[in-house]
Structure formats: C-alpha cells, structure tokens
Amino acid sequence: MTLLILISLAAGLTAGYVNPALENIFGAGLINSALALLLFVIGFTLAQSGSMRQSVKRLPAIAWALPFLIAFGSVAAAAAISPFLNLKPLSGALVGAGFGWYSLAAVIIAPYDLTLGALALLTNVFREVLALILTPFVARKLGYLPAVAPGGATAMDVTLPVISKATDPETTLAALFSGTVLSSAIPLLLPLLCRLLLR
C-alpha cells in the first residue's frame, strides 16, 4: 500500500513537472469527484461489514477521545520542535493547530502573520502527504487507532481511504469521527488562538 502511494505520488509529480497543461485535465472538479467516489465506496463497505451500531459498540472507549488526544499531540509536538526552527513555541503551536487542513489554516493565520501563514500552509501540506505515506506503516507497527493520528483533520476525507484500507471498519468509523471533530474545531480554535497569541 505504501509503495503504491509513493509510486502514485511520484508519477503525479513527474507528470505535473513535465506537462503543466495536465492541470486542465486533473482540475479541482476531477479531484473532488474522485474523492467523493472513494468516500462513497468507504460508506458502502462500512454498511456491508455488518451492523453500524455493532461496529460503534465494538470501538474502545479511547476512540472517542482520539480527536482531543490528536489535537493535544499536534500542538505540543509543534511547540516542542519550534526552538529548533528559530520559532517561538507559541507560534509553533499555532501552526500545529492547523491539524492538517492546510488551506484553511493558512487563510486564517496569514492576516495576523504572513510568514506564519505560509509556514502553516507548507507544514500542513507536508503533514497530509506524510500521512498518506506513513499511515499503513503506523497501522502495522503501532496498531490501528494510532494510524488515525497522522491524518489529523484529513482523517474525515483525504486520508480516510488510506486509513480504511490499512485498518478495519471500526477504526474507519473512529477516523471519520476524529476528523470531523478536528475539522469542526479549526474554524473556531485558530481565530481564537491568533487573537490571543499574535495580537
């Protein structure tokens, strides 16, 4: 799975570099349609795997705490490595609070600090790409629930197909829940943090 993701990513990078005109073919419409199809297949698979209620009941209690643990880990890790990048820990924490949603994080942070906005964009893009690559490895080596963490907010959409493939229906439900909570929190949390930390 990881090898397939790496090959696909490398092929896309090569094609985009060699022929930028392909953007007209692989535009946002096609990407959104492909993502919608993947999410449909995941929903169908979940329904076919048995009772949804039973799948929810089989989730360990810690699964409901996942979004909060992921949020804490993202912010704390970003703050911890900030001094090595000549950043204040609070600035790093703010970037980490994007939880992988690079477009929204950059848009919210940039009006307060353009440099941090650009850093939020790049950091969260890298997080999404690394999540796509590392999730199968994390699932194999650390367990299914930890495999939800790398995707952050994207566990509800972009990285959900990879999580679903690498884990099981119960973990897929946990990922969907976690990603939804984190995605819902970002528009409320980031502006508040910006006002508190960047004023």
Rosetta constraint file for C-alpha pairs under 8 A:
AtomPair CA 1 CA 5 HARMONIC 6.29 0.50
AtomPair CA 1 CA 136 HARMONIC 6.80 0.50
AtomPair CA 1 CA 166 HARMONIC 7.96 0.50
AtomPair CA 2 CA 6 HARMONIC 6.22 0.50
AtomPair CA 2 CA 132 HARMONIC 7.97 0.50
AtomPair CA 2 CA 133 HARMONIC 5.52 0.50
AtomPair CA 2 CA 134 HARMONIC 7.09 0.50
AtomPair CA 2 CA 136 HARMONIC 6.27 0.50
AtomPair CA 2 CA 137 HARMONIC 7.40 0.50
AtomPair CA 3 CA 7 HARMONIC 6.10 0.50
AtomPair CA 4 CA 8 HARMONIC 6.06 0.50
AtomPair CA 5 CA 9 HARMONIC 6.06 0.50
AtomPair CA 5 CA 132 HARMONIC 7.14 0.50
AtomPair CA 5 CA 133 HARMONIC 6.27 0.50
AtomPair CA 6 CA 10 HARMONIC 6.02 0.50
AtomPair CA 6 CA 133 HARMONIC 6.73 0.50
AtomPair CA 7 CA 11 HARMONIC 6.00 0.50
AtomPair CA 8 CA 12 HARMONIC 6.13 0.50
AtomPair CA 9 CA 13 HARMONIC 6.18 0.50
AtomPair CA 10 CA 14 HARMONIC 6.08 0.50
AtomPair CA 11 CA 15 HARMONIC 6.03 0.50
AtomPair CA 12 CA 16 HARMONIC 6.01 0.50
AtomPair CA 13 CA 17 HARMONIC 6.09 0.50
AtomPair CA 14 CA 18 HARMONIC 6.01 0.50
AtomPair CA 15 CA 19 HARMONIC 5.78 0.50
AtomPair CA 15 CA 20 HARMONIC 7.56 0.50
AtomPair CA 15 CA 22 HARMONIC 7.69 0.50
AtomPair CA 16 CA 20 HARMONIC 4.98 0.50
AtomPair CA 16 CA 21 HARMONIC 7.89 0.50
AtomPair CA 16 CA 22 HARMONIC 6.66 0.50
AtomPair CA 16 CA 23 HARMONIC 7.43 0.50
AtomPair CA 21 CA 25 HARMONIC 7.81 0.50
AtomPair CA 22 CA 26 HARMONIC 6.16 0.50
AtomPair CA 23 CA 27 HARMONIC 5.51 0.50
AtomPair CA 25 CA 30 HARMONIC 7.76 0.50
AtomPair CA 26 CA 30 HARMONIC 5.82 0.50
AtomPair CA 26 CA 31 HARMONIC 6.73 0.50
AtomPair CA 27 CA 31 HARMONIC 6.41 0.50
AtomPair CA 28 CA 32 HARMONIC 5.95 0.50
AtomPair CA 29 CA 33 HARMONIC 6.09 0.50
AtomPair CA 30 CA 34 HARMONIC 6.09 0.50
AtomPair CA 31 CA 35 HARMONIC 6.18 0.50
AtomPair CA 32 CA 36 HARMONIC 6.04 0.50
AtomPair CA 33 CA 37 HARMONIC 6.17 0.50
AtomPair CA 34 CA 38 HARMONIC 6.25 0.50
AtomPair CA 35 CA 39 HARMONIC 6.21 0.50
AtomPair CA 35 CA 157 HARMONIC 7.45 0.50
AtomPair CA 35 CA 158 HARMONIC 7.08 0.50
AtomPair CA 36 CA 40 HARMONIC 6.13 0.50
AtomPair CA 37 CA 41 HARMONIC 6.26 0.50
AtomPair CA 38 CA 42 HARMONIC 6.27 0.50
AtomPair CA 38 CA 161 HARMONIC 6.59 0.50
AtomPair CA 39 CA 43 HARMONIC 6.15 0.50
AtomPair CA 39 CA 157 HARMONIC 7.18 0.50
AtomPair CA 39 CA 160 HARMONIC 7.81 0.50
AtomPair CA 39 CA 161 HARMONIC 7.15 0.50
AtomPair CA 40 CA 44 HARMONIC 6.11 0.50
AtomPair CA 41 CA 45 HARMONIC 6.04 0.50
AtomPair CA 42 CA 46 HARMONIC 6.14 0.50
AtomPair CA 42 CA 161 HARMONIC 6.98 0.50
AtomPair CA 42 CA 164 HARMONIC 7.22 0.50
AtomPair CA 43 CA 47 HARMONIC 6.26 0.50
AtomPair CA 44 CA 48 HARMONIC 6.18 0.50
AtomPair CA 45 CA 49 HARMONIC 6.10 0.50
AtomPair CA 45 CA 169 HARMONIC 8.00 0.50
AtomPair CA 46 CA 50 HARMONIC 7.34 0.50
AtomPair CA 46 CA 52 HARMONIC 7.23 0.50
AtomPair CA 46 CA 169 HARMONIC 5.87 0.50
AtomPair CA 47 CA 51 HARMONIC 7.01 0.50
AtomPair CA 47 CA 52 HARMONIC 6.54 0.50
AtomPair CA 49 CA 169 HARMONIC 7.19 0.50
AtomPair CA 50 CA 54 HARMONIC 7.52 0.50
AtomPair CA 50 CA 55 HARMONIC 7.54 0.50
AtomPair CA 51 CA 55 HARMONIC 6.39 0.50
AtomPair CA 52 CA 56 HARMONIC 6.26 0.50
AtomPair CA 53 CA 57 HARMONIC 6.21 0.50
AtomPair CA 54 CA 58 HARMONIC 6.19 0.50
AtomPair CA 55 CA 59 HARMONIC 6.73 0.50
AtomPair CA 55 CA 169 HARMONIC 7.15 0.50
AtomPair CA 55 CA 170 HARMONIC 5.47 0.50
AtomPair CA 56 CA 170 HARMONIC 6.69 0.50
AtomPair CA 56 CA 173 HARMONIC 7.45 0.50
AtomPair CA 58 CA 170 HARMONIC 7.03 0.50
AtomPair CA 59 CA 63 HARMONIC 6.36 0.50
AtomPair CA 59 CA 170 HARMONIC 6.10 0.50
AtomPair CA 59 CA 171 HARMONIC 7.64 0.50
AtomPair CA 59 CA 174 HARMONIC 7.63 0.50
AtomPair CA 60 CA 64 HARMONIC 7.92 0.50
AtomPair CA 61 CA 65 HARMONIC 7.46 0.50
AtomPair CA 62 CA 66 HARMONIC 6.50 0.50
AtomPair CA 63 CA 145 HARMONIC 7.25 0.50
AtomPair CA 63 CA 174 HARMONIC 5.95 0.50
AtomPair CA 64 CA 174 HARMONIC 7.30 0.50
AtomPair CA 64 CA 177 HARMONIC 7.95 0.50
AtomPair CA 64 CA 178 HARMONIC 7.74 0.50
AtomPair CA 65 CA 69 HARMONIC 6.21 0.50
AtomPair CA 66 CA 70 HARMONIC 5.93 0.50
AtomPair CA 66 CA 149 HARMONIC 7.84 0.50
AtomPair CA 66 CA 174 HARMONIC 7.82 0.50
AtomPair CA 66 CA 178 HARMONIC 6.06 0.50
AtomPair CA 67 CA 71 HARMONIC 5.98 0.50
AtomPair CA 67 CA 152 HARMONIC 7.84 0.50
AtomPair CA 67 CA 177 HARMONIC 7.93 0.50
AtomPair CA 67 CA 178 HARMONIC 4.59 0.50
AtomPair CA 67 CA 179 HARMONIC 7.11 0.50
AtomPair CA 67 CA 181 HARMONIC 6.42 0.50
AtomPair CA 67 CA 182 HARMONIC 6.09 0.50
AtomPair CA 68 CA 72 HARMONIC 6.14 0.50
AtomPair CA 69 CA 73 HARMONIC 6.03 0.50
AtomPair CA 70 CA 74 HARMONIC 5.95 0.50
AtomPair CA 70 CA 149 HARMONIC 5.78 0.50
AtomPair CA 70 CA 152 HARMONIC 6.73 0.50
AtomPair CA 71 CA 75 HARMONIC 6.22 0.50
AtomPair CA 71 CA 97 HARMONIC 7.04 0.50
AtomPair CA 71 CA 99 HARMONIC 7.02 0.50
AtomPair CA 71 CA 152 HARMONIC 7.76 0.50
AtomPair CA 71 CA 182 HARMONIC 7.41 0.50
AtomPair CA 72 CA 76 HARMONIC 5.92 0.50
AtomPair CA 73 CA 77 HARMONIC 5.81 0.50
AtomPair CA 74 CA 78 HARMONIC 6.13 0.50
AtomPair CA 74 CA 93 HARMONIC 7.85 0.50
AtomPair CA 74 CA 96 HARMONIC 5.45 0.50
AtomPair CA 74 CA 97 HARMONIC 6.67 0.50
AtomPair CA 74 CA 99 HARMONIC 6.75 0.50
AtomPair CA 75 CA 79 HARMONIC 6.15 0.50
AtomPair CA 75 CA 92 HARMONIC 7.67 0.50
AtomPair CA 75 CA 93 HARMONIC 4.66 0.50
AtomPair CA 75 CA 94 HARMONIC 7.17 0.50
AtomPair CA 75 CA 95 HARMONIC 7.90 0.50
AtomPair CA 75 CA 96 HARMONIC 4.86 0.50
AtomPair CA 75 CA 97 HARMONIC 5.58 0.50
AtomPair CA 76 CA 80 HARMONIC 6.07 0.50
AtomPair CA 76 CA 93 HARMONIC 6.55 0.50
AtomPair CA 77 CA 81 HARMONIC 6.37 0.50
AtomPair CA 77 CA 93 HARMONIC 7.81 0.50
AtomPair CA 77 CA 96 HARMONIC 7.74 0.50
AtomPair CA 78 CA 82 HARMONIC 6.14 0.50
AtomPair CA 78 CA 89 HARMONIC 7.52 0.50
AtomPair CA 78 CA 92 HARMONIC 5.11 0.50
AtomPair CA 78 CA 93 HARMONIC 5.22 0.50
AtomPair CA 78 CA 95 HARMONIC 7.25 0.50
AtomPair CA 78 CA 96 HARMONIC 5.23 0.50
AtomPair CA 79 CA 83 HARMONIC 7.92 0.50
AtomPair CA 79 CA 88 HARMONIC 7.69 0.50
AtomPair CA 79 CA 89 HARMONIC 4.26 0.50
AtomPair CA 79 CA 90 HARMONIC 6.20 0.50
AtomPair CA 79 CA 91 HARMONIC 7.40 0.50
AtomPair CA 79 CA 92 HARMONIC 4.76 0.50
AtomPair CA 79 CA 93 HARMONIC 4.60 0.50
AtomPair CA 79 CA 96 HARMONIC 7.68 0.50
AtomPair CA 80 CA 89 HARMONIC 6.55 0.50
AtomPair CA 80 CA 92 HARMONIC 7.97 0.50
AtomPair CA 81 CA 85 HARMONIC 7.04 0.50
AtomPair CA 81 CA 89 HARMONIC 7.76 0.50
AtomPair CA 81 CA 92 HARMONIC 7.70 0.50
AtomPair CA 82 CA 86 HARMONIC 6.40 0.50
AtomPair CA 82 CA 87 HARMONIC 4.88 0.50
AtomPair CA 82 CA 88 HARMONIC 6.09 0.50
AtomPair CA 82 CA 89 HARMONIC 5.27 0.50
AtomPair CA 82 CA 91 HARMONIC 7.74 0.50
AtomPair CA 82 CA 92 HARMONIC 5.28 0.50
AtomPair CA 83 CA 87 HARMONIC 5.31 0.50
AtomPair CA 83 CA 88 HARMONIC 6.29 0.50
AtomPair CA 83 CA 89 HARMONIC 6.59 0.50
AtomPair CA 87 CA 91 HARMONIC 6.46 0.50
AtomPair CA 87 CA 92 HARMONIC 6.46 0.50
AtomPair CA 88 CA 92 HARMONIC 6.38 0.50
AtomPair CA 89 CA 93 HARMONIC 6.08 0.50
AtomPair CA 90 CA 94 HARMONIC 6.24 0.50
AtomPair CA 90 CA 197 HARMONIC 6.96 0.50
AtomPair CA 91 CA 95 HARMONIC 6.49 0.50
AtomPair CA 91 CA 116 HARMONIC 7.49 0.50
AtomPair CA 91 CA 197 HARMONIC 7.53 0.50
AtomPair CA 92 CA 96 HARMONIC 6.19 0.50
AtomPair CA 93 CA 97 HARMONIC 6.17 0.50
AtomPair CA 94 CA 98 HARMONIC 7.28 0.50
AtomPair CA 94 CA 190 HARMONIC 7.27 0.50
AtomPair CA 94 CA 193 HARMONIC 6.83 0.50
AtomPair CA 94 CA 194 HARMONIC 7.38 0.50
AtomPair CA 95 CA 105 HARMONIC 7.64 0.50
AtomPair CA 95 CA 116 HARMONIC 7.07 0.50
AtomPair CA 95 CA 117 HARMONIC 7.92 0.50
AtomPair CA 95 CA 119 HARMONIC 7.17 0.50
AtomPair CA 95 CA 120 HARMONIC 4.94 0.50
AtomPair CA 95 CA 123 HARMONIC 7.57 0.50
AtomPair CA 96 CA 120 HARMONIC 7.57 0.50
AtomPair CA 96 CA 124 HARMONIC 7.91 0.50
AtomPair CA 97 CA 186 HARMONIC 7.39 0.50
AtomPair CA 97 CA 189 HARMONIC 7.96 0.50
AtomPair CA 97 CA 190 HARMONIC 6.82 0.50
AtomPair CA 98 CA 102 HARMONIC 6.54 0.50
AtomPair CA 98 CA 104 HARMONIC 7.73 0.50
AtomPair CA 98 CA 105 HARMONIC 5.01 0.50
AtomPair CA 98 CA 120 HARMONIC 6.96 0.50
AtomPair CA 98 CA 124 HARMONIC 6.76 0.50
AtomPair CA 98 CA 186 HARMONIC 6.64 0.50
AtomPair CA 98 CA 190 HARMONIC 7.37 0.50
AtomPair CA 99 CA 124 HARMONIC 7.01 0.50
AtomPair CA 99 CA 151 HARMONIC 7.87 0.50
AtomPair CA 99 CA 152 HARMONIC 5.04 0.50
AtomPair CA 99 CA 153 HARMONIC 5.47 0.50
AtomPair CA 99 CA 154 HARMONIC 7.98 0.50
AtomPair CA 99 CA 182 HARMONIC 7.17 0.50
AtomPair CA 99 CA 186 HARMONIC 7.81 0.50
AtomPair CA 100 CA 123 HARMONIC 7.97 0.50
AtomPair CA 100 CA 124 HARMONIC 4.44 0.50
AtomPair CA 100 CA 125 HARMONIC 6.78 0.50
AtomPair CA 100 CA 127 HARMONIC 5.84 0.50
AtomPair CA 100 CA 128 HARMONIC 5.85 0.50
AtomPair CA 100 CA 151 HARMONIC 6.64 0.50
AtomPair CA 100 CA 152 HARMONIC 5.66 0.50
AtomPair CA 100 CA 153 HARMONIC 5.74 0.50
AtomPair CA 100 CA 154 HARMONIC 6.23 0.50
AtomPair CA 101 CA 105 HARMONIC 6.09 0.50
AtomPair CA 101 CA 124 HARMONIC 6.25 0.50
AtomPair CA 101 CA 125 HARMONIC 7.83 0.50
AtomPair CA 101 CA 153 HARMONIC 6.20 0.50
AtomPair CA 101 CA 154 HARMONIC 6.67 0.50
AtomPair CA 101 CA 183 HARMONIC 7.56 0.50
AtomPair CA 102 CA 106 HARMONIC 6.05 0.50
AtomPair CA 102 CA 120 HARMONIC 6.48 0.50
AtomPair CA 102 CA 121 HARMONIC 4.75 0.50
AtomPair CA 102 CA 122 HARMONIC 7.31 0.50
AtomPair CA 102 CA 123 HARMONIC 7.58 0.50
AtomPair CA 102 CA 124 HARMONIC 4.71 0.50
AtomPair CA 102 CA 125 HARMONIC 5.68 0.50
AtomPair CA 103 CA 107 HARMONIC 6.32 0.50
AtomPair CA 103 CA 121 HARMONIC 6.36 0.50
AtomPair CA 104 CA 108 HARMONIC 6.14 0.50
AtomPair CA 104 CA 187 HARMONIC 7.82 0.50
AtomPair CA 105 CA 109 HARMONIC 6.09 0.50
AtomPair CA 105 CA 117 HARMONIC 7.22 0.50
AtomPair CA 105 CA 120 HARMONIC 6.19 0.50
AtomPair CA 105 CA 121 HARMONIC 6.78 0.50
AtomPair CA 105 CA 186 HARMONIC 7.71 0.50
AtomPair CA 105 CA 190 HARMONIC 7.34 0.50
AtomPair CA 106 CA 110 HARMONIC 5.71 0.50
AtomPair CA 106 CA 116 HARMONIC 7.96 0.50
AtomPair CA 106 CA 117 HARMONIC 4.48 0.50
AtomPair CA 106 CA 118 HARMONIC 6.27 0.50
AtomPair CA 106 CA 119 HARMONIC 7.86 0.50
AtomPair CA 106 CA 120 HARMONIC 5.44 0.50
AtomPair CA 106 CA 121 HARMONIC 5.06 0.50
AtomPair CA 107 CA 111 HARMONIC 7.40 0.50
AtomPair CA 107 CA 117 HARMONIC 6.94 0.50
AtomPair CA 108 CA 112 HARMONIC 7.93 0.50
AtomPair CA 108 CA 117 HARMONIC 7.56 0.50
AtomPair CA 108 CA 190 HARMONIC 6.93 0.50
AtomPair CA 108 CA 191 HARMONIC 6.45 0.50
AtomPair CA 109 CA 113 HARMONIC 6.19 0.50
AtomPair CA 109 CA 114 HARMONIC 7.26 0.50
AtomPair CA 109 CA 116 HARMONIC 6.69 0.50
AtomPair CA 109 CA 117 HARMONIC 4.82 0.50
AtomPair CA 109 CA 120 HARMONIC 7.70 0.50
AtomPair CA 109 CA 190 HARMONIC 7.51 0.50
AtomPair CA 109 CA 191 HARMONIC 7.53 0.50
AtomPair CA 109 CA 194 HARMONIC 6.65 0.50
AtomPair CA 110 CA 114 HARMONIC 4.28 0.50
AtomPair CA 110 CA 115 HARMONIC 7.16 0.50
AtomPair CA 110 CA 116 HARMONIC 6.60 0.50
AtomPair CA 110 CA 117 HARMONIC 4.04 0.50
AtomPair CA 110 CA 118 HARMONIC 7.06 0.50
AtomPair CA 111 CA 117 HARMONIC 7.81 0.50
AtomPair CA 112 CA 194 HARMONIC 6.87 0.50
AtomPair CA 112 CA 198 HARMONIC 6.48 0.50
AtomPair CA 112 CA 199 HARMONIC 7.79 0.50
AtomPair CA 113 CA 117 HARMONIC 6.13 0.50
AtomPair CA 113 CA 198 HARMONIC 7.50 0.50
AtomPair CA 114 CA 118 HARMONIC 6.27 0.50
AtomPair CA 115 CA 119 HARMONIC 6.22 0.50
AtomPair CA 116 CA 120 HARMONIC 5.96 0.50
AtomPair CA 117 CA 121 HARMONIC 6.30 0.50
AtomPair CA 118 CA 122 HARMONIC 6.37 0.50
AtomPair CA 119 CA 123 HARMONIC 5.85 0.50
AtomPair CA 120 CA 124 HARMONIC 5.94 0.50
AtomPair CA 121 CA 125 HARMONIC 6.12 0.50
AtomPair CA 122 CA 126 HARMONIC 6.17 0.50
AtomPair CA 123 CA 127 HARMONIC 6.18 0.50
AtomPair CA 124 CA 128 HARMONIC 6.23 0.50
AtomPair CA 125 CA 129 HARMONIC 6.35 0.50
AtomPair CA 126 CA 130 HARMONIC 5.94 0.50
AtomPair CA 127 CA 131 HARMONIC 5.94 0.50
AtomPair CA 127 CA 150 HARMONIC 7.17 0.50
AtomPair CA 127 CA 151 HARMONIC 7.20 0.50
AtomPair CA 128 CA 132 HARMONIC 6.33 0.50
AtomPair CA 128 CA 150 HARMONIC 7.74 0.50
AtomPair CA 128 CA 151 HARMONIC 6.09 0.50
AtomPair CA 128 CA 154 HARMONIC 7.21 0.50
AtomPair CA 128 CA 159 HARMONIC 7.52 0.50
AtomPair CA 129 CA 133 HARMONIC 6.48 0.50
AtomPair CA 130 CA 134 HARMONIC 5.79 0.50
AtomPair CA 130 CA 150 HARMONIC 7.67 0.50
AtomPair CA 131 CA 135 HARMONIC 5.47 0.50
AtomPair CA 131 CA 150 HARMONIC 4.96 0.50
AtomPair CA 131 CA 151 HARMONIC 5.17 0.50
AtomPair CA 131 CA 159 HARMONIC 7.04 0.50
AtomPair CA 132 CA 151 HARMONIC 7.58 0.50
AtomPair CA 132 CA 159 HARMONIC 5.99 0.50
AtomPair CA 132 CA 162 HARMONIC 6.57 0.50
AtomPair CA 133 CA 137 HARMONIC 7.97 0.50
AtomPair CA 134 CA 138 HARMONIC 6.13 0.50
AtomPair CA 134 CA 150 HARMONIC 7.77 0.50
AtomPair CA 135 CA 139 HARMONIC 6.10 0.50
AtomPair CA 135 CA 147 HARMONIC 5.30 0.50
AtomPair CA 135 CA 148 HARMONIC 7.52 0.50
AtomPair CA 135 CA 150 HARMONIC 6.81 0.50
AtomPair CA 135 CA 151 HARMONIC 7.96 0.50
AtomPair CA 135 CA 162 HARMONIC 7.02 0.50
AtomPair CA 135 CA 163 HARMONIC 6.58 0.50
AtomPair CA 135 CA 166 HARMONIC 7.35 0.50
AtomPair CA 136 CA 140 HARMONIC 6.31 0.50
AtomPair CA 136 CA 147 HARMONIC 7.31 0.50
AtomPair CA 136 CA 162 HARMONIC 7.27 0.50
AtomPair CA 136 CA 163 HARMONIC 7.29 0.50
AtomPair CA 136 CA 166 HARMONIC 5.19 0.50
AtomPair CA 137 CA 141 HARMONIC 6.11 0.50
AtomPair CA 138 CA 142 HARMONIC 5.28 0.50
AtomPair CA 138 CA 143 HARMONIC 6.62 0.50
AtomPair CA 138 CA 144 HARMONIC 7.63 0.50
AtomPair CA 138 CA 146 HARMONIC 6.81 0.50
AtomPair CA 138 CA 147 HARMONIC 5.24 0.50
AtomPair CA 139 CA 143 HARMONIC 4.67 0.50
AtomPair CA 139 CA 144 HARMONIC 4.71 0.50
AtomPair CA 139 CA 145 HARMONIC 7.56 0.50
AtomPair CA 139 CA 146 HARMONIC 6.87 0.50
AtomPair CA 139 CA 147 HARMONIC 4.94 0.50
AtomPair CA 139 CA 166 HARMONIC 6.35 0.50
AtomPair CA 139 CA 167 HARMONIC 6.56 0.50
AtomPair CA 140 CA 144 HARMONIC 7.50 0.50
AtomPair CA 140 CA 166 HARMONIC 7.98 0.50
AtomPair CA 142 CA 146 HARMONIC 6.39 0.50
AtomPair CA 142 CA 147 HARMONIC 7.56 0.50
AtomPair CA 143 CA 147 HARMONIC 6.68 0.50
AtomPair CA 144 CA 148 HARMONIC 7.30 0.50
AtomPair CA 144 CA 166 HARMONIC 7.88 0.50
AtomPair CA 144 CA 167 HARMONIC 5.55 0.50
AtomPair CA 144 CA 168 HARMONIC 7.71 0.50
AtomPair CA 144 CA 171 HARMONIC 6.45 0.50
AtomPair CA 145 CA 149 HARMONIC 7.65 0.50
AtomPair CA 145 CA 171 HARMONIC 6.19 0.50
AtomPair CA 145 CA 174 HARMONIC 7.85 0.50
AtomPair CA 147 CA 163 HARMONIC 6.89 0.50
AtomPair CA 148 CA 152 HARMONIC 7.19 0.50
AtomPair CA 148 CA 155 HARMONIC 6.60 0.50
AtomPair CA 148 CA 163 HARMONIC 6.77 0.50
AtomPair CA 148 CA 171 HARMONIC 7.75 0.50
AtomPair CA 148 CA 174 HARMONIC 7.85 0.50
AtomPair CA 148 CA 175 HARMONIC 5.54 0.50
AtomPair CA 148 CA 178 HARMONIC 8.00 0.50
AtomPair CA 151 CA 155 HARMONIC 5.01 0.50
AtomPair CA 151 CA 159 HARMONIC 5.97 0.50
AtomPair CA 151 CA 179 HARMONIC 7.96 0.50
AtomPair CA 152 CA 178 HARMONIC 7.67 0.50
AtomPair CA 152 CA 179 HARMONIC 6.13 0.50
AtomPair CA 152 CA 182 HARMONIC 7.03 0.50
AtomPair CA 153 CA 178 HARMONIC 7.28 0.50
AtomPair CA 153 CA 179 HARMONIC 4.26 0.50
AtomPair CA 153 CA 180 HARMONIC 6.79 0.50
AtomPair CA 153 CA 181 HARMONIC 7.75 0.50
AtomPair CA 153 CA 182 HARMONIC 5.05 0.50
AtomPair CA 153 CA 183 HARMONIC 5.06 0.50
AtomPair CA 154 CA 158 HARMONIC 5.39 0.50
AtomPair CA 154 CA 159 HARMONIC 5.61 0.50
AtomPair CA 154 CA 160 HARMONIC 7.20 0.50
AtomPair CA 154 CA 179 HARMONIC 5.86 0.50
AtomPair CA 154 CA 183 HARMONIC 7.76 0.50
AtomPair CA 155 CA 159 HARMONIC 5.06 0.50
AtomPair CA 155 CA 160 HARMONIC 4.86 0.50
AtomPair CA 155 CA 163 HARMONIC 7.59 0.50
AtomPair CA 155 CA 175 HARMONIC 5.39 0.50
AtomPair CA 155 CA 176 HARMONIC 6.04 0.50
AtomPair CA 155 CA 178 HARMONIC 7.02 0.50
AtomPair CA 155 CA 179 HARMONIC 4.60 0.50
AtomPair CA 155 CA 180 HARMONIC 7.86 0.50
AtomPair CA 156 CA 160 HARMONIC 5.61 0.50
AtomPair CA 156 CA 175 HARMONIC 6.38 0.50
AtomPair CA 156 CA 176 HARMONIC 4.48 0.50
AtomPair CA 156 CA 177 HARMONIC 7.23 0.50
AtomPair CA 156 CA 178 HARMONIC 7.34 0.50
AtomPair CA 156 CA 179 HARMONIC 4.40 0.50
AtomPair CA 156 CA 180 HARMONIC 5.75 0.50
AtomPair CA 157 CA 161 HARMONIC 7.60 0.50
AtomPair CA 157 CA 176 HARMONIC 7.84 0.50
AtomPair CA 157 CA 179 HARMONIC 7.80 0.50
AtomPair CA 159 CA 163 HARMONIC 6.30 0.50
AtomPair CA 160 CA 164 HARMONIC 5.94 0.50
AtomPair CA 160 CA 172 HARMONIC 7.12 0.50
AtomPair CA 160 CA 175 HARMONIC 6.97 0.50
AtomPair CA 160 CA 176 HARMONIC 7.17 0.50
AtomPair CA 161 CA 165 HARMONIC 6.14 0.50
AtomPair CA 162 CA 166 HARMONIC 6.09 0.50
AtomPair CA 163 CA 167 HARMONIC 5.90 0.50
AtomPair CA 163 CA 171 HARMONIC 7.84 0.50
AtomPair CA 163 CA 172 HARMONIC 6.45 0.50
AtomPair CA 163 CA 175 HARMONIC 7.56 0.50
AtomPair CA 164 CA 168 HARMONIC 6.17 0.50
AtomPair CA 164 CA 169 HARMONIC 6.85 0.50
AtomPair CA 164 CA 171 HARMONIC 7.45 0.50
AtomPair CA 164 CA 172 HARMONIC 5.20 0.50
AtomPair CA 167 CA 171 HARMONIC 6.27 0.50
AtomPair CA 167 CA 172 HARMONIC 7.12 0.50
AtomPair CA 168 CA 172 HARMONIC 6.22 0.50
AtomPair CA 169 CA 173 HARMONIC 6.32 0.50
AtomPair CA 170 CA 174 HARMONIC 6.37 0.50
AtomPair CA 171 CA 175 HARMONIC 6.04 0.50
AtomPair CA 172 CA 176 HARMONIC 6.17 0.50
AtomPair CA 173 CA 177 HARMONIC 6.19 0.50
AtomPair CA 174 CA 178 HARMONIC 6.03 0.50
AtomPair CA 175 CA 179 HARMONIC 5.90 0.50
AtomPair CA 176 CA 180 HARMONIC 6.06 0.50
AtomPair CA 177 CA 181 HARMONIC 6.25 0.50
AtomPair CA 178 CA 182 HARMONIC 6.20 0.50
AtomPair CA 179 CA 183 HARMONIC 5.93 0.50
AtomPair CA 180 CA 184 HARMONIC 6.05 0.50
AtomPair CA 181 CA 185 HARMONIC 6.17 0.50
AtomPair CA 182 CA 186 HARMONIC 6.34 0.50
AtomPair CA 183 CA 187 HARMONIC 7.66 0.50
AtomPair CA 184 CA 188 HARMONIC 7.56 0.50
AtomPair CA 185 CA 189 HARMONIC 5.71 0.50
AtomPair CA 186 CA 190 HARMONIC 5.57 0.50
AtomPair CA 187 CA 191 HARMONIC 6.81 0.50
AtomPair CA 188 CA 192 HARMONIC 6.65 0.50
AtomPair CA 189 CA 193 HARMONIC 6.17 0.50
AtomPair CA 190 CA 194 HARMONIC 6.02 0.50
AtomPair CA 191 CA 195 HARMONIC 6.22 0.50
AtomPair CA 192 CA 196 HARMONIC 6.26 0.50
AtomPair CA 193 CA 197 HARMONIC 5.78 0.50
AtomPair CA 193 CA 198 HARMONIC 7.85 0.50
AtomPair CA 194 CA 198 HARMONIC 5.25 0.50
AtomPair CA 194 CA 199 HARMONIC 7.27 0.50
AtomPair CA 195 CA 199 HARMONIC 5.53 0.50
